[in-house]
Amino acid sequence: MSETASISLSIAGRYAQALFELAKEDGALMALESDADALGAVLTESPELAAMIASPVVNRDEQSAAMAAIAAQMGLSTLTQNTLALMAQKRRLFILPQLVQDLKARIAAEKGEVTAEVTSATVLTAGQRDALVATLKANFGKDIKLNTAVDESLIGGLIVKLGSSMIDTSVKAKLAALQNAMKEVG
């Protein structure tokens, strides 16, 4: 990991810890979880916002005004709005993606949940999602939250990442293993 990334994670961790503890004291973890999900979604969907928070050209006041307008439009909690305002004034909005990830991890740990990153060849149906959650819960003994993505290059099957474990049942991986086995023979 680069030194810059490490510093960003450290800064994000401090903000996330403070925000998490304040929300926990106020009994507002559900609101914080909703805010983190909403911020994560808007950062993913809006490359303009991602560019604005990372831009050294946009000054503090412009960033602060833009984030205040976005937060109000999104209906974020007062605690989250105040944190975003502080981050804008301290020129720390560039760590917002790391902050969101850290908050989600802290909230999931508090709830006893584990997040599984699932990549599939096609969009999973509700029944497939439920079956996968039930299977993972039975194997890992914790509540499971799924983050899904689609990668058509997998051809079929799934890749499930849960903590330090990875389960790859994709056709692409099986074909690659078969290709390697055939190279060894011939």
C-alpha positions as CSV (number, residue, x, y, z in Angstrom):
1,M,0.0,0.0,0.0
2,S,1.3,3.4,-0.9
3,E,2.1,5.9,1.8
4,T,-0.6,8.3,0.5
5,A,-3.2,5.6,0.7
6,S,-2.2,4.6,4.2
7,I,-2.4,8.2,5.3
8,S,-5.9,8.6,3.7
9,L,-7.1,5.4,5.4
10,S,-5.7,6.7,8.8
11,I,-7.5,10.0,8.4
12,A,-10.7,8.3,7.3
13,G,-10.5,5.9,10.2
14,R,-10.3,8.8,12.7
15,Y,-13.3,10.6,11.2
16,A,-15.3,7.3,11.0
17,Q,-14.5,6.4,14.6
18,A,-15.7,9.8,15.8
19,L,-18.8,9.8,13.7
20,F,-19.6,6.2,14.7
21,E,-19.2,6.8,18.4
22,L,-21.3,10.0,18.3
23,A,-24.1,8.2,16.4
24,K,-23.9,5.3,18.8
25,E,-24.2,7.6,21.8
26,D,-27.3,9.3,20.2
27,G,-28.8,5.9,19.3
28,A,-28.6,7.0,15.6
29,L,-26.7,4.1,14.1
30,M,-29.6,3.2,11.7
31,A,-29.6,6.8,10.4
32,L,-25.8,6.7,10.1
33,E,-26.1,3.4,8.2
34,S,-28.7,4.9,5.8
35,D,-26.4,8.0,5.3
36,A,-23.4,5.9,4.6
37,D,-25.3,3.8,2.0
38,A,-26.7,6.9,0.4
39,L,-23.3,8.6,0.2
40,G,-21.7,5.4,-1.2
41,A,-24.3,5.2,-3.9
42,V,-24.0,8.9,-4.9
43,L,-20.2,8.7,-5.0
44,T,-20.5,5.7,-7.3
45,E,-23.1,7.2,-9.5
46,S,-21.7,10.7,-9.8
47,P,-18.2,11.0,-11.3
48,E,-18.6,14.8,-11.1
49,L,-19.0,14.6,-7.3
50,A,-16.0,12.3,-7.0
51,A,-13.9,14.7,-9.1
52,M,-15.1,17.7,-7.0
53,I,-14.2,16.2,-3.7
54,A,-10.7,15.2,-5.0
55,S,-10.0,18.4,-6.8
56,P,-7.4,20.8,-5.3
57,V,-8.7,23.5,-7.6
58,V,-12.1,23.7,-5.9
59,N,-11.7,25.9,-2.8
60,R,-13.0,25.1,0.7
61,D,-16.0,27.4,0.5
62,E,-17.1,26.0,-2.9
63,Q,-16.7,22.4,-1.6
64,S,-18.5,23.3,1.6
65,A,-21.4,24.9,-0.2
66,A,-21.7,22.0,-2.7
67,M,-21.6,19.3,0.0
68,A,-24.1,21.2,2.1
69,A,-26.5,21.4,-0.8
70,I,-26.0,17.7,-1.7
71,A,-26.4,16.6,1.9
72,A,-29.6,18.6,2.3
73,Q,-31.0,17.3,-1.0
74,M,-30.2,13.7,0.1
75,G,-31.9,14.3,3.5
76,L,-28.8,13.2,5.5
77,S,-28.9,13.4,9.3
78,T,-27.6,16.5,11.0
79,L,-24.7,14.6,12.5
80,T,-23.6,13.5,9.0
81,Q,-24.2,17.0,7.5
82,N,-22.0,18.6,10.3
83,T,-19.3,16.0,9.7
84,L,-19.3,16.7,6.0
85,A,-19.1,20.5,6.6
86,L,-16.1,20.0,9.0
87,M,-14.4,17.8,6.4
88,A,-14.9,20.4,3.7
89,Q,-13.5,23.2,5.9
90,K,-10.5,21.0,6.8
91,R,-10.0,20.0,3.1
92,R,-10.6,16.4,3.9
93,L,-13.5,15.5,1.5
94,F,-11.1,13.5,-0.6
95,I,-11.3,10.7,2.0
96,L,-15.1,10.4,1.7
97,P,-15.0,7.1,-0.1
98,Q,-12.7,5.5,2.5
99,L,-14.9,7.1,5.3
100,V,-18.0,5.5,3.8
101,Q,-16.4,2.0,3.6
102,D,-15.0,2.3,7.2
103,L,-18.4,3.4,8.5
104,K,-20.1,0.5,6.8
105,A,-17.6,-1.9,8.3
106,R,-18.0,-0.5,11.8
107,I,-21.8,-0.6,11.6
108,A,-21.8,-4.2,10.3
109,A,-19.5,-5.3,13.1
110,E,-21.7,-3.6,15.6
111,K,-24.7,-5.5,14.2
112,G,-22.8,-8.8,14.0
113,E,-22.9,-8.8,10.2
114,V,-20.3,-9.7,7.7
115,T,-20.4,-8.3,4.2
116,A,-19.9,-10.7,1.3
117,E,-18.7,-9.3,-2.0
118,V,-20.4,-11.4,-4.7
119,T,-19.6,-11.2,-8.4
120,S,-21.8,-13.2,-10.7
121,A,-22.1,-13.7,-14.5
122,T,-25.7,-12.5,-14.4
123,V,-27.9,-10.6,-12.0
124,L,-28.9,-12.8,-9.1
125,T,-32.7,-13.3,-8.5
126,A,-34.2,-12.7,-5.1
127,G,-34.4,-16.5,-4.6
128,Q,-30.7,-17.0,-5.5
129,R,-29.7,-14.1,-3.2
130,D,-31.7,-15.6,-0.3
131,A,-30.3,-19.1,-0.8
132,L,-26.7,-17.7,-1.0
133,V,-27.3,-15.7,2.2
134,A,-28.7,-18.8,4.0
135,T,-25.7,-20.9,2.9
136,L,-23.1,-18.4,3.9
137,K,-24.9,-17.8,7.3
138,A,-24.8,-21.6,7.9
139,N,-21.1,-21.8,7.1
140,F,-19.9,-18.6,8.8
141,G,-22.4,-18.3,11.6
142,K,-23.0,-14.6,11.2
143,D,-25.6,-12.5,9.5
144,I,-24.6,-11.8,5.9
145,K,-25.0,-8.7,3.9
146,L,-24.4,-9.0,0.2
147,N,-22.8,-6.5,-2.1
148,T,-23.4,-7.8,-5.6
149,A,-21.7,-7.0,-8.9
150,V,-22.1,-8.5,-12.4
151,D,-19.1,-9.6,-14.5
152,E,-20.2,-11.3,-17.8
153,S,-16.7,-12.5,-18.4
154,L,-17.2,-15.1,-15.7
155,I,-19.4,-17.0,-18.2
156,G,-21.3,-18.7,-15.2
157,G,-21.0,-19.3,-11.5
158,L,-20.0,-16.9,-8.7
159,I,-17.0,-15.4,-6.9
160,V,-17.7,-14.8,-3.2
161,K,-15.3,-12.8,-1.1
162,L,-16.0,-12.9,2.6
163,G,-13.4,-11.5,4.9
164,S,-10.1,-13.3,4.0
165,S,-12.0,-16.2,2.3
166,M,-12.6,-16.4,-1.4
167,I,-14.8,-19.0,-3.1
168,D,-14.5,-19.0,-6.9
169,T,-17.0,-21.3,-8.7
170,S,-16.9,-19.4,-12.0
171,V,-16.7,-21.2,-15.3
172,K,-13.9,-18.8,-16.2
173,A,-11.8,-20.1,-13.3
174,K,-12.5,-23.7,-14.0
175,L,-11.5,-23.2,-17.7
176,A,-8.3,-21.5,-16.6
177,A,-7.5,-24.5,-14.2
178,L,-8.3,-26.9,-17.0
179,Q,-6.0,-25.0,-19.4
180,N,-3.1,-25.1,-16.8
181,A,-3.6,-28.8,-16.3
182,M,-3.5,-29.4,-20.0
183,K,-0.2,-27.4,-20.3
184,E,1.3,-29.7,-17.6
185,V,0.4,-32.8,-19.5
186,G,1.6,-31.7,-23.0
